Amino acid sequence: MLTGLVIRDVVLIEALELEFGPGLGALTGETGAGKSILLDALGLALGVRADTGLVRQGAAQASVAATFEVPADHPALALLAGGDLDHEAGEPLVIRRSVRADGGSRAFVNDQPASAALLRTLGAALVEIHGQHDDRGLLNARGHRALLDTFGRIDTGPAAAAHKRWRAAEDALASASADLENAARDRAWLEHAVAELTAASPEPGEEALLAEERATMQKGARLAEELETAGALLEGSQGGLAQLRQAARRLDRLASEHDTLAQALAAVDRAVIEASEAEDHLAAARAAFAYDPARLDAMETRLFDLRALARKHRVEPDELAALAQELAARLARIEAGGEGLAALQREVTSARTSYLEQADMVSAARGAAAGRLDAAVAAELGPLKLDAARFRTRVELVPDNVWGPDGRDRVEFEISTNPGAPFAPLVKIASGGELSRFILALKVALAEEGGAGTMIFDEVDRGVGGAVAAAIGDRLARLAQTAQILVVTHSPQVAARADRHWLIAKRSDGLVARTGIHRLDSSERREEIARMLSGAEVTDEARAQAERLLAAA
């Protein structure tokens, strides 16, 4: 919902701040007072092309800021998230735009720089503006299918799931067919590669293990002589450990003779223990660095073969095993021939049939919903002085190359303005006043199915009065029960139905003209409606009639 609008230096508006609320709001004023300027200013904030002609004469730039209240699930918030723009939950959404007199414009959303394209997308989600020159919303046939689906509460989810399965099956068949064709051309190479890899039997991690073992054995070859010498000095009957043990036995017989001999024996015993541990560690080291020339040669040969095979197939040695499985699978597909393709083709056929069943149900539901919508719109045409016109929702199948997850239908709203006249799109055959009333009839028929939170109707009552204007006011009031409605109107019957009423007036000091807008209180409102009824001279009879219109609203 639009809650505020701040305008600075836009054409005849010098400075203006407006507050809006829910329900139906009417904007009135004499012809030429500047009602279109207000819509132009709002359009600037909503991403319409920045025109330097909007800048008030003598000002450096024009600026507009629009404030909206949006619920947590509003589509506009998803657009902000997609554009990496922040919005704090519960806070208003503020869109600000300026255009300089010398050209160029800037846009901000919540004080964060944004593109005009994003503003246009946001604007379409926040506000619908319906007028004589509206070429979006209900006049854009690209959105008619979604509107009909929403009106008819049509669930396209099963069709979308079936379409996804069908396309996935087609992709799998195409991929398998291409793989089979390519593989068949390379069959001789595949057979040789699979045989070569199978014979080699590479294992993941094998190359690293072999390289580590080879490095250890090569180190053992360098240390072997030193290890043998160290072992000879410790081990054997003449080794250091044997000599220590002999010394310990001799001291054991003498230890009782003197304390120092007992201490010497204890020291030698400790030396024997340490030397024994050294002997064990030395033996373990000699085992760890065992040097086997034949084993080393075999390892180097295996490493050479694995690395050569990896270079040949342009993979890492650890990937050879997986490559062997992949090539074997490709060869198996060739050998299986068309059996795999036949199974995939059956899956495509089955998935397509399932999609067509779901799409046909969607088409049938759309046909039924189109009938209900046509009847709902037809009921609105008579009171809006469009009783000679006919409305229809055309639902037709599209070529199979454009079938999609939403089904196989193209939907377009069409009218015939006179008996016997052919049906055609709204925008092509309706006059300005008729077009606005057709849009109003459609919006009333679709009212319960939602839309933008704010709708603006620009002179929807152009060229009509009396009972037709009253019918327009009634329908706008009904729409205002589910959305915020703003209407620029010349009709007192419409203005009387409003919950809020603003007067747009142009003032001049003889040199400069300015447009101002202010909200009317109850007495001012009665006077404005009386003016709309009687013209320049407001009579007591007009005031009485204004009172009756306000009382009946």
Order of alpha helices (4+ residues) and beta strands (2+ residues): beta-beta-beta-alpha-beta-alpha-beta-beta-beta-alpha-beta-alpha-alpha-alpha-alpha-alpha-alpha-alpha-alpha-alpha-beta-beta-beta-alpha-alpha-beta-alpha-beta-alpha-beta-beta-alpha-alpha
